[in-house]
Amino acid sequence: MAQFVQFTLQRAAMAIVTLLMVSLIVFTLMELVPGTCAERYLAFKNTQGSQITLADIEAEKKRLGLDRPFLVRWGSWVESVFVEGEFGDSCILRLNINQLLADKFWISLAICLVALFASYLIAIPVGIISASSKSALTNNSLRFVSYLGLALPNFLLALIIMLFSTVMFGDSLTGLFSKEFRDAAWSWPKFLDFLKHAWLPIFILGWSATAFALQTVRALMLDEIGKLYVTAASARGITGRRLLWRYPARHALGPVINSLGFDLNRIFNELPVVALILTLTEAGALLIEALARSNDQQLAGAIIFLLTASIVFLNFVTDILLALMDPRVRRGLMG
């Protein structure tokens, strides 16, 4: 037990070190963008008709603390994020980033997590059936569906569904809320309205994720089913579902669980494009706005860091789950 606690603490320490390294990378990328935050903001103000001088730029740099050394500014940013949970103000919008992302990031994360776990709920049993079934029709049908999921891009699937819905029902299925709930405070009716709209991005993001996970589970199961320990268990009279779940599935699912963080990152990478097509108002759309249109690196950096922190936390949880689930890992930790 002491070894397991030590393992958990080591993984937690590694997660914190990883977040510190990510914070340095994100902050460095924010600094490498041409022009400081003060210059970009004042240039934006200049496009609005304000007359900006060099003295205004220098005063703004001093106000924002941009005259301090790089490591000092990074340390202040890290302290603000890790200790206070504050990301400061948006460079262009001049609004508090925490307020900008208050609901948007959690909505995005919830959509991605639901899509991820729904894809695994489908892919794991279907992948096991596909690997163990002797039916050519079943295998070929499941293989065709999984190949179609990998070949058909998410944005194209979104356009197909929107076109079909518009032609057949006169509704494009865009947005996450109806007009009456868009700016309203959260309530049970608003939550139900959100569920009515959120199924579409969840389905689209889960489409390719399910196909990818299905292929992975099937390949791992086929590799495990042919091993000697499964043959020996079958010779001892263990058959059917008991054999599958007790032996090959138990060992094959370890790498699948360990890839949850990677799959979450892949799903979130697809979210901004889907968000633009479906006109979603969440962090994916806000990230595209910050990177491609307003060049607001402070806002983009906050979204990227929050996503990375979510992935690191998920990896930490999956490491613990893998240690509890896999008897080989558990014996190595607990003796």
N, C-alpha and C positions, 0 to 999 in steps of 0.2 A: 504493500500500500504506500509506503514511504517513497518507493521508486516512482509510482504513478503520480504522486503529488509533485515530485521533483520534475517529472516529465511535463506536467501541466504548467509549472512555473517557468520551465525553460521555454516552452512554446509561447507563453505570455510575454516573456522577455524578448524573444525573437520578434513577436508581433510589434512590440513597442519600438524596437530598433528599426524594423522595416518601415514603420510609419514615420519615424524621424528621417530616414533616408529619403522616403517619398516626399516628405515636406521640403527637404533641401532641393530635390530635383524640381518639384513644382514651383518653388519660390525662385529658383534659378531661371527656369523657363519664363516665368513672369518678368524677370529682370532683363532677359535677353531680347524681349520684344523691342523693336526700334522706338525710341522716344519713351520718356518717363510718364508715369501716370499724370503728373502735373501738365506736361506738354500735350498729352493726348486730350485731357479734359479741356484745357484752354483752347486747343485747336478746334475742338467740338463747339465750344462757346463762340469761337470766331466765326464758324459757319452759321451761327444763329444771329450774327450782326454785331456782336460785341467786339470792341477794339482792344486787342491784347498786346502788351509790351513785354520786353525781356524782363523788366522789373517785376511784372505780374507773375511770370513763370518762376523766377527765383523765389519770390515770396511764397508761392504755392508749394514749391519743393521743400522749403523750410517748414511750412505748416504741416506737410505730410511726413516730415522726417526723412526725406530722400537725400539729405545732405550727410547723413550718417553712413559709416562703413557698411559694406554688404552683410558681413556676419552679424553685426549688431542689429540690423534690420530683420535678418532672418530669425535671430534669437527672439526678438520682440514678437514677430509674427507667430513663431512656434509657441511661445508662452501664452499669447492671446488665444490661440486655437486649442491647445492642450489643457490649459488651466481654466480659462474663462469660457471656452466654446464660442469665441467670437472671431469672425473673419473680417471684421472691419467694414469699410464702405466700398460700394461699387465705384470703379474709377470714372466711368462715364455717367451713370445714372445718379451718382451721389446719394444713394440710398443704402441703408444697412443691409448687408448681404444675408444675414440671418433672417431678416424680415422678408427679403425677396424669395428666399428658398424655404420659408417656413413650411408650407404645405407641398410645394412643387417637388422638392427632392424626395420627400417621404412617399408621395404619390407615385413618382417614378420608380423608387426602390420597391414599393409594394407590387406594382405591375410586373416588374422584372422577376421578383421572387416568386410570385404566383405562377407566372409563365414557366419559370425554371422548375418548380416543384410539381406543377401539373405535367410537364413534359416527362419528368422522372416517374411519376405515378403511372403514366401510360407506357413509357419505354421499358421499364424494368420487367413487368410481367409479360409484355408482348415480346420483348427480346428473349426472355427465357423460353417462352412457348416456341418462338421461331427456331431457336437453337436445338430444342429437344424434339420438335415435331418431325414425324416421318412423312408427313403429307407434302407432296410436291406443290399442290395448289396453295396450301397455307403458306409455305415458305416463299414461293414466288410472289404471292399477293403482298405479303408483308415487306418483302424486299423491294417490290415496285413502289409501294407507298413511301418507304424510307428514302429511296432514290429520288422520288418526286419531291419530297420535302427538302432534300439537299440541293436539287437542281433549280427549284423555283424560288427566286429571291423574295425576301419578305416584302420589299416595296412593291414588287409586281403583284404579289398576292393581295396586298392592301388595295391597289388600284382595281384589280378584278372584282373584289368584294364590293368596293364603293360603286363601281359602274353597274354591277348587277343590282345592288340595292336601290340605286337611283332610278334605273330603268323600270324595275319591277314594283317598287314601293314608294318612289318619289322622295326617299330619304338617303342622304349621302353617308350617314353614320359617322360624321366627323365630330370632334370635340369630346370632352370628358363630362360635361354637364349641360343640362338644358339651360336656356336663357334665364329662367327665373331663379336658378340655383348658382349661376356662375360666380356671382360676387356675394352670395349669402354666407352667413356663418354656418359651420358644420352642425348638422342636425340629422335625425334619423331619416326624414324624407330626402335630404340632400345625399346621404350615404346610399340610399336605395337608388336614387337617380344616377349616382356615380357607378354603381354596379351595372345598371342598364347600358352604360356607355363603355365601361372598362373592359367588357368581355372581348371586344374586337381587337384592341392592341395586345391583350393577353393571348388571344388565339393566334394572331399573326406572329408575335415574337416566339410563342411556343411551337410554332409550326416546324421551323428548321431545327430548333433545339431538341424536339422530340425525335426527329429523324436522325440527328447526330447521336443522341444518347442510345437510340434503338440499335444503330449499327455498332456502337461500342459494346453494349451489353451482349449482343449476339456474338460478336467476335470473341469476347472474353469467355462467354459460356462455352462456345465450341472448343476453345483451347482447354478449358478445365474438364469438360465432359470426357475427353479422350485420355485423361491421365490415369495412372495405375491405381491411385487411392479410390477413385470413383468405381473402377472395375472391381476392386477388392470389396468395397462396401456393397456393391450389387451382388457379389458372390455370397455375401453373408445374409442375403435375403432382404436387404433394404431396397425398395423399389418406389416408383411413382414420384409423387410430389415430395414425399419425405426425403427421398434420395437427392432430388434436385436442390431443395432448399437447405438441406443439412450439409451438403458437401460442395458441389461446384458453384452454386449460386452464392454461398457464403463467402467463398474465396474470390469469385469473380466481381462481386459488388464493391470490394475494397477500393480498387482504382477508380470506380465510378463515383463513389462518395468523395474520394480525394480530389476529384476534378470539379466539384461544385463551384469553387471560387472562380476557376477558369471559365466555366459555362456562364456564370453570372456576368463576368466581364464581357463575354462575347455577346450576350443578350443586350446589355446596356449599350454596347457599341452600335448595335442595330437600331436602338430606340430613337436617336435623333432623326434619322431618315424617315422612319415610320411616323414620328411626331410631326414632321413637316407635311407629310401626305395627309394625315388625319387631322391636321391643325389642332394638335394637343397643346395645352398650356401647362407644361410641366418642365422638369429640369433638362430633359433631352432637347426640347425646343429652345430653352433658355441658353443651353451650352452652344448650340449653333449660332444663336443671336450674338453671344458674347465673343465667339471665335471668328465668325465670318463677317459680321456686319458692324458691330460697334467696337470691336477690338478691345473689349473690356477684360483684360487678363486677370484682374483680381477676382472677378465673378467666375470666370472659367476655371481658374485655379482652385477656388473653393469647391466647385462641383466635382472636379477631378479628384481632389483630395478626399472628399466625402465618399465618393464611389470607391476609391482605393481602400479607405478605412473599412468600408462595408465588406469588401472582398477579403481583406486581411482578417477581419473578425470571423467571417464565414470559414476561412481556411483554418483558423484556430479551433473553431467548433468541430469541423470535420476531422481534424487530427485527433481530438479527444474521442469523438464517436468511433473513429477507426480503431483506436487503441482499445475501446470497450468491446467492439464488435468482433475484431479479428483475434482469435485465440493465440495466434503466433506472436502478434505484437503484445498482447496482454501478458503472456507468459514471459516475454523478454523484459517487460517492465516490472512485473510483480514477482517474478521468480517462480 
